[in-house]
Amino acid sequence: METSGNSEEIIILSDDEDEKDSSCLIVEVEAAKKTDCVLPASSRDEDLVVTFSRRADVLPHARYDCPVHPFTPAECETNAPVAHNQLICDQCFCYICDKLASSCGMWCQSGRCHCNSHNKSDFWKSIRNGALLGDLQRFNLTLSEVDHHLRNADTMLQSFRLELSALFLSITLDQSRLPDYKMNQQELDARYGSVFEHVTAFLNKANKQNSQAAAIMNLGAAEEFMRQFQVLGFMGSSSTTIFETILMLLHRVLSEVQRLMVMSAITPAFMHKLQFFYQKRICFPAEMRYLKNSLCVRPWEDVLLVSVLKGQNVTGIRRDKGKKDVLSETISVVLLRSELLQHQSRYRELCRYLRVVLTDNPKLFQPIQDLIPFFLCKMGDFASALKLLFPSSTCPAPASRFSAAIFLLYLRIFSTATAPKLTVTQPEQLCFSDASWEPIKDAVPLKPPELVKFGLKVQRRSLPVYLDPQCWTTLLKDVCLSTALPEPPNQFLNKMQECVPNLLRPHTIQIPASFYAVYPEHALLLLLTGALAIRILQCPFRPVLPLFKAYEDNLWAFHWLCDSLSSSEDHLNAFFKDLSQEVSNTPGITLDFTFKPSRQNYPKLRP
């Protein structure tokens, strides 16, 4: 530090670049003895007393803040040092290079003259940002936004650009011998294969970085390989396969950046800069212009999105200063939001979102909407789930798209008040998972009458469920045949033969309280058995043996089923033949019955 040894000064440093005055202040002080002294009584009574002071050390500072050599500011002088701006102390730093001024190679170089740089000049600020941000300046980032992850991403991106340019240069030189249009498909793939391998390897490396760095590297790579192919004049004109590969790489970039925007903690400001870069810096050929708005993803803080998630907006439409804003997102973004909200167990907000959001692919969106009843079940709201499965409107009910496996899953949820712990984007994923089941908080299993109504309603709306024997057997076994019931009087059984068909005949099933007032469990069992009889009379029911075993502790109900089938002797005989055949194919079981449709000759199993 170039200061006088006898100088008595205190140097106060400030790191606030927005102050109008210098960030170094020099305060003159009187000489003070270094020996301890006794303070007078008047001084000891003061609130603040200075008992010791010494000369401050000067910390590193920009040249324009040097306390030793005065600085003369100029807006954009680069030809020669202004006044004595080239003079430095030991702690002077170059404002542009962000290193010691003594190490700056352009300190006094004509045309550069970093010694004249200072933070009050827009000209020098721009040069500083370009020097410190590198290629990150293309994303309109500020120095305050750049951390070591982004600096590392910038370094890797610059290396990628150089390596990719070298690959394309070698291809250009090779084309002088044999142009693309004279090469067959195999030769074209061989020529550009190294390019695609290099891009793919870089994208794999990018996905291992943190969210912001990964987004920057993906978009930077997309800009470079799209530019190189267009400079080469090659965008689908020579090879459909090559063009499809380019499109595949771009789709990969878009999918990854969309995932980062939705699933990670990228701020709305940073997201806006990514979107601006994608739309303004990447040149799309005519065949790909439909992808230009693919990164128009709403941040989670978006006013309309927040109001929908909180239940304050149930239409997905908002008007602001005469402008109409509609909650519409690509199917890929809808899938990502659904996945994240499930991970966070925000099922109520997910249901609100799926009810109102519009998307570009209704065919893929329908299965996601069909999951809303499942999400309602995860919240313990069984009543709303049942209402949504069977809406009163004329549009097809979600239950009409049930497979047998989905029906059995909902039956287990409603009867046990438990649900699988997993994340899904389509109903089929519910059925083929080894996920563990866990109790649903504050949920109560449905009562048997509600379970019976649920089963019968689904069977009327879904043909796969209606035809599947396992659905019938499981519904009977879990709801009505879990315990042995005493045989009711014949008068009750005969009355059920008259009442059950009348209850099953209307399109909308209504079970009056009087129906199961006397023998509630028996009545529900016979109601299901009567529906099963109608099913068996319409088409073959195989396998029969699991069904018969379900009735084993309540053979009186099976006899009632056989009486219901006796209206068609052919169907009854076919039913018995199927049962006999299955028993004969099952080791260790015999069936004791004669082939006559009479009550006393109905079958019984014998070990």
Solvent accessible surface area in square Angstrom, and as a share of the most:
residue,aa,sasa,rsa
1,M,72,0.32
2,E,96,0.43
3,T,60,0.35
4,S,68,0.44
5,G,62,0.59
6,N,141,0.72
7,S,24,0.16
8,E,84,0.38
9,E,40,0.18
10,I,48,0.25
11,I,15,0.08
12,I,87,0.44
13,L,55,0.27
14,S,42,0.27
15,D,141,0.73
16,D,65,0.34
17,E,91,0.41
18,D,129,0.67
19,E,67,0.30
20,K,196,0.83
21,D,110,0.57
22,S,52,0.34
23,S,14,0.09
24,C,12,0.07
25,L,93,0.46
26,I,77,0.39
27,V,64,0.37
28,E,127,0.57
29,V,55,0.32
30,E,160,0.72
31,A,90,0.69
32,A,76,0.59
33,K,181,0.77
34,K,192,0.81
35,T,101,0.59
36,D,145,0.75
37,C,103,0.62
38,V,137,0.79
39,L,55,0.28
40,P,80,0.50
41,A,62,0.48
42,S,79,0.51
43,S,32,0.20
44,R,142,0.52
45,D,119,0.62
46,E,109,0.49
47,D,155,0.80
48,L,154,0.76
49,V,49,0.28
50,V,117,0.68
51,T,112,0.65
52,F,146,0.61
53,S,59,0.38
54,R,157,0.57
55,R,99,0.36
56,A,32,0.25
57,D,102,0.53
58,V,19,0.11
59,L,102,0.51
60,P,82,0.52
61,H,16,0.07
62,A,22,0.17
63,R,3,0.01
64,Y,35,0.13
65,D,16,0.08
66,C,13,0.08
67,P,28,0.18
68,V,38,0.22
69,H,26,0.12
70,P,113,0.71
71,F,38,0.16
72,T,57,0.33
73,P,88,0.56
74,A,29,0.22
75,E,96,0.43
76,C,72,0.43
77,E,58,0.26
78,T,27,0.16
79,N,102,0.52
80,A,51,0.39
81,P,46,0.29
82,V,33,0.19
83,A,63,0.49
84,H,119,0.53
85,N,0,0.00
86,Q,62,0.27
87,L,75,0.37
88,I,48,0.24
89,C,6,0.04
90,D,95,0.49
91,Q,58,0.26
92,C,1,0.01
93,F,58,0.24
94,C,2,0.01
95,Y,13,0.05
96,I,3,0.01
97,C,39,0.24
98,D,81,0.42
99,K,86,0.36
100,L,71,0.35
101,A,2,0.02
102,S,88,0.57
103,S,67,0.43
104,C,12,0.07
105,G,71,0.68
106,M,70,0.31
107,W,23,0.08
108,C,65,0.39
109,Q,87,0.39
110,S,83,0.53
111,G,41,0.39
112,R,111,0.41
113,C,0,0.00
114,H,12,0.05
115,C,0,0.00
116,N,0,0.00
117,S,2,0.01
118,H,10,0.05
119,N,6,0.03
120,K,115,0.49
121,S,0,0.00
122,D,112,0.58
123,F,74,0.31
124,W,1,0.00
125,K,84,0.36
126,S,61,0.39
127,I,60,0.31
128,R,40,0.15
129,N,50,0.26
130,G,28,0.27
131,A,60,0.47
132,L,31,0.15
133,L,3,0.01
134,G,28,0.27
135,D,34,0.18
136,L,2,0.01
137,Q,75,0.33
138,R,80,0.29
139,F,2,0.01
140,N,100,0.51
141,L,8,0.04
142,T,67,0.39
143,L,48,0.24
144,S,108,0.70
145,E,53,0.24
146,V,17,0.10
147,D,56,0.29
148,H,131,0.59
149,H,72,0.32
150,L,0,0.00
151,R,105,0.38
152,N,72,0.37
153,A,0,0.00
154,D,13,0.07
155,T,86,0.50
156,M,36,0.16
157,L,0,0.00
158,Q,71,0.31
159,S,50,0.32
160,F,3,0.01
161,R,28,0.10
162,L,134,0.67
163,E,87,0.39
164,L,0,0.00
165,S,42,0.27
166,A,61,0.47
167,L,48,0.24
168,F,7,0.03
169,L,107,0.53
170,S,60,0.39
171,I,10,0.05
172,T,62,0.36
173,L,116,0.58
174,D,41,0.21
175,Q,35,0.16
176,S,99,0.64
177,R,179,0.65
178,L,68,0.34
179,P,41,0.26
180,D,13,0.07
181,Y,167,0.64
182,K,128,0.54
183,M,25,0.11
184,N,87,0.45
185,Q,77,0.34
186,Q,146,0.65
187,E,69,0.31
188,L,4,0.02
189,D,56,0.29
190,A,81,0.63
191,R,24,0.09
192,Y,0,0.00
193,G,22,0.21
194,S,53,0.34
195,V,0,0.00
196,F,22,0.09
197,E,125,0.56
198,H,46,0.20
199,V,0,0.00
200,T,46,0.27
201,A,57,0.44
202,F,10,0.04
203,L,0,0.00
204,N,69,0.35
205,K,95,0.40
206,A,0,0.00
207,N,55,0.28
208,K,168,0.71
209,Q,52,0.23
210,N,56,0.29
211,S,28,0.18
212,Q,40,0.18
213,A,1,0.01
214,A,1,0.01
215,A,0,0.00
216,I,0,0.00
217,M,0,0.00
218,N,1,0.00
219,L,0,0.00
220,G,0,0.00
221,A,0,0.00
222,A,0,0.00
223,E,9,0.04
224,E,3,0.01
225,F,0,0.00
226,M,1,0.00
227,R,111,0.40
228,Q,18,0.08
229,F,1,0.00
230,Q,59,0.26
231,V,109,0.63
232,L,38,0.19
233,G,59,0.57
234,F,2,0.01
235,M,23,0.10
236,G,32,0.31
237,S,93,0.60
238,S,40,0.26
239,S,4,0.03
240,T,94,0.54
241,T,60,0.35
242,I,3,0.01
243,F,31,0.13
244,E,98,0.44
245,T,29,0.17
246,I,0,0.00
247,L,35,0.18
248,M,116,0.52
249,L,4,0.02
250,L,0,0.00
251,H,74,0.33
252,R,72,0.26
253,V,0,0.00
254,L,7,0.03
255,S,67,0.43
256,E,22,0.10
257,V,0,0.00
258,Q,10,0.04
259,R,98,0.36
260,L,9,0.04
261,M,2,0.01
262,V,2,0.01
263,M,47,0.21
264,S,34,0.22
265,A,98,0.76
266,I,14,0.07
267,T,70,0.41
268,P,54,0.34
269,A,61,0.47
270,F,4,0.02
271,M,5,0.02
272,H,116,0.52
273,K,33,0.14
274,L,1,0.01
275,Q,31,0.14
276,F,107,0.45
277,F,2,0.01
278,Y,0,0.00
279,Q,49,0.22
280,K,131,0.56
281,R,96,0.35
282,I,4,0.02
283,C,85,0.51
284,F,17,0.07
285,P,17,0.10
286,A,73,0.57
287,E,90,0.40
288,M,0,0.00
289,R,151,0.55
290,Y,144,0.55
291,L,10,0.05
292,K,78,0.33
293,N,101,0.52
294,S,20,0.13
295,L,2,0.01
296,C,81,0.49
297,V,6,0.03
298,R,42,0.15
299,P,34,0.21
300,W,52,0.18
301,E,111,0.50
302,D,31,0.16
303,V,91,0.52
304,L,1,0.00
305,L,0,0.00
306,V,44,0.25
307,S,17,0.11
308,V,1,0.00
309,L,7,0.04
310,K,124,0.53
311,G,30,0.29
312,Q,136,0.60
313,N,26,0.14
314,V,118,0.68
315,T,87,0.51
316,G,1,0.01
317,I,69,0.35
318,R,77,0.28
319,R,164,0.60
320,D,61,0.31
321,K,192,0.81
322,G,73,0.71
323,K,156,0.66
324,K,113,0.48
325,D,42,0.22
326,V,48,0.27
327,L,0,0.00
328,S,64,0.41
329,E,16,0.07
330,T,47,0.27
331,I,21,0.11
332,S,42,0.27
333,V,4,0.02
334,V,0,0.00
335,L,57,0.28
336,L,26,0.13
337,R,1,0.00
338,S,1,0.00
339,E,57,0.25
340,L,26,0.13
341,L,0,0.00
342,Q,8,0.04
343,H,112,0.50
344,Q,86,0.38
345,S,75,0.49
346,R,77,0.28
347,Y,30,0.11
348,R,128,0.47
349,E,40,0.18
350,L,0,0.00
351,C,2,0.01
352,R,74,0.27
353,Y,0,0.00
354,L,0,0.00
355,R,119,0.44
356,V,24,0.14
357,V,4,0.02
358,L,101,0.50
359,T,25,0.15
360,D,99,0.51
361,N,47,0.24
362,P,102,0.64
363,K,172,0.73
364,L,94,0.47
365,F,15,0.06
366,Q,67,0.30
367,P,37,0.23
368,I,3,0.02
369,Q,54,0.24
370,D,18,0.09
371,L,1,0.00
372,I,7,0.04
373,P,0,0.00
374,F,1,0.00
375,F,1,0.00
376,L,7,0.03
377,C,0,0.00
378,K,29,0.12
379,M,44,0.19
380,G,23,0.22
381,D,44,0.23
382,F,12,0.05
383,A,77,0.60
384,S,40,0.26
385,A,0,0.00
386,L,31,0.15
387,K,158,0.67
388,L,54,0.27
389,L,0,0.00
390,F,26,0.11
391,P,39,0.25
392,S,124,0.80
393,S,64,0.42
394,T,147,0.85
395,C,74,0.44
396,P,97,0.61
397,A,11,0.08
398,P,18,0.11
399,A,0,0.00
400,S,39,0.25
401,R,102,0.37
402,F,12,0.05
403,S,45,0.29
404,A,23,0.18
405,A,40,0.31
406,I,6,0.03
407,F,0,0.00
408,L,37,0.18
409,L,14,0.07
410,Y,2,0.01
411,L,2,0.01
412,R,117,0.43
413,I,0,0.00
414,F,0,0.00
415,S,32,0.21
416,T,64,0.37
417,A,9,0.07
418,T,29,0.17
419,A,1,0.00
420,P,4,0.02
421,K,130,0.55
422,L,34,0.17
423,T,51,0.30
424,V,2,0.01
425,T,37,0.22
426,Q,77,0.34
427,P,16,0.10
428,E,91,0.41
429,Q,69,0.31
430,L,8,0.04
431,C,35,0.21
432,F,168,0.70
433,S,52,0.33
434,D,154,0.80
435,A,25,0.20
436,S,77,0.50
437,W,65,0.23
438,E,66,0.29
439,P,112,0.71
440,I,15,0.08
441,K,168,0.71
442,D,131,0.68
443,A,19,0.15
444,V,115,0.66
445,P,60,0.38
446,L,31,0.15
447,K,151,0.64
448,P,64,0.40
449,P,29,0.18
450,E,71,0.32
451,L,10,0.05
452,V,0,0.00
453,K,48,0.20
454,F,3,0.01
455,G,0,0.00
456,L,6,0.03
457,K,49,0.21
458,V,0,0.00
459,Q,7,0.03
460,R,84,0.31
461,R,74,0.27
462,S,1,0.01
463,L,117,0.58
464,P,75,0.47
465,V,0,0.00
466,Y,42,0.16
467,L,73,0.36
468,D,37,0.19
469,P,23,0.15
470,Q,112,0.50
471,C,0,0.00
472,W,2,0.01
473,T,16,0.09
474,T,34,0.20
475,L,0,0.00
476,L,0,0.00
477,K,114,0.48
478,D,78,0.40
479,V,17,0.10
480,C,13,0.08
481,L,13,0.06
482,S,82,0.53
483,T,86,0.50
484,A,69,0.54
485,L,18,0.09
486,P,101,0.63
487,E,98,0.44
488,P,7,0.05
489,P,69,0.43
490,N,97,0.50
491,Q,151,0.67
492,F,22,0.09
493,L,7,0.03
494,N,94,0.48
495,K,117,0.50
496,M,5,0.02
497,Q,59,0.26
498,E,122,0.55
499,C,37,0.22
500,V,1,0.01
501,P,53,0.33
502,N,85,0.43
503,L,29,0.14
504,L,13,0.06
505,R,166,0.61
506,P,69,0.43
507,H,136,0.61
508,T,77,0.45
509,I,3,0.02
510,Q,117,0.52
511,I,23,0.11
512,P,64,0.40
513,A,77,0.60
514,S,89,0.57
515,F,21,0.09
516,Y,53,0.20
517,A,73,0.57
518,V,114,0.66
519,Y,69,0.26
520,P,62,0.39
521,E,102,0.46
522,H,14,0.06
523,A,0,0.00
524,L,8,0.04
525,L,0,0.00
526,L,0,0.00
527,L,0,0.00
528,L,0,0.00
529,T,0,0.00
530,G,6,0.06
531,A,10,0.08
532,L,0,0.00
533,A,4,0.03
534,I,71,0.36
535,R,5,0.02
536,I,6,0.03
537,L,48,0.24
538,Q,114,0.51
539,C,35,0.21
540,P,86,0.54
541,F,4,0.02
542,R,138,0.50
543,P,70,0.44
544,V,0,0.00
545,L,16,0.08
546,P,64,0.40
547,L,0,0.00
548,F,1,0.00
549,K,89,0.38
550,A,11,0.09
551,Y,0,0.00
552,E,83,0.37
553,D,103,0.53
554,N,1,0.00
555,L,41,0.20
556,W,16,0.06
557,A,0,0.00
558,F,0,0.00
559,H,26,0.12
560,W,9,0.03
561,L,0,0.00
562,C,0,0.00
563,D,51,0.26
564,S,24,0.16
565,L,0,0.00
566,S,53,0.34
567,S,96,0.62
568,S,31,0.20
569,E,102,0.46
570,D,114,0.59
571,H,70,0.31
572,L,1,0.00
573,N,38,0.20
574,A,48,0.37
575,F,6,0.03
576,F,1,0.00
577,K,121,0.51
578,D,27,0.14
579,L,0,0.00
580,S,47,0.30
581,Q,109,0.48
582,E,33,0.15
583,V,6,0.04
584,S,81,0.52
585,N,103,0.53
586,T,42,0.24
587,P,124,0.78
588,G,69,0.66
589,I,39,0.20
590,T,67,0.39
591,L,31,0.15
592,D,73,0.38
593,F,43,0.18
594,T,72,0.42
595,F,91,0.38
596,K,122,0.52
597,P,60,0.38
598,S,33,0.21
599,R,92,0.33
600,Q,148,0.66
601,N,39,0.20
602,Y,8,0.03
603,P,0,0.00
604,K,108,0.46
605,L,35,0.18
606,R,128,0.47
607,P,156,0.98
